[in-house]
């Protein structure tokens, strides 16, 4: 009797675990798909006044907070206040491209696609 009851409990635990894993997998794919399809909007710097602008963007395990410093309608600096990432540390150099090109829709860093896009979306959010 006890073995049968223990078997039912284990079956329920396994089923709950399977449902949780499948749900997390589906959620992850949906969020990554949205990010892959997301376009980076170029901000009209002529409309951005001097100041410090804060933005953030999060997709799953990639979490970014930035401070964008604008002077004379130019992006003077982009500071990464937070960048939680998996293997996307190399994407942080994308802020140099944003500053050099004075736009947000710069080329993505190869090998760090998702982190690059999250950083760009955070910068975009800061300046809108």
MOVEN-V807953 format. One line per field, one symbol per residue. phi: phi as a letter, one per 30 degrees, with the letter a starting at -180 (. if undefined). psi: psi as a letter, one per 20 degrees, with the letter a starting at -180 (. if undefined). burial: + if it has 9 or more other ideal C-beta (glycine too) atoms within 8 Angstrom, else -. A space follows every 10 residues. Layout:
phi: ???
psi: ???
burial: ???
//
This chain:
phi: .ddddddddd dddddddddd dddddddddd ddddddddcc ddddddccde lcbcbbabbh ccbbbbbccc bhibddabcd dabdadcced dddddddddd chacccdddd ibeddedddd dddeddcc
psi: ghhgghgggh gggggggggg gggggggghg ghggghipqo pppohhiprq appprrppod iopppqpppp plkqohqopo hpnprejkhi ihihhhgggh ilrhmrqqpp ilgghghggh hggghhj.
burial: ---------- ---------- -------+-- ++-++----+ --+-+--+-- --+++++-+- -+++++++++ ----+--+-+ --+-+--++- ++-++-+++- --++-+-++- -+++++++++ +++++++-
//
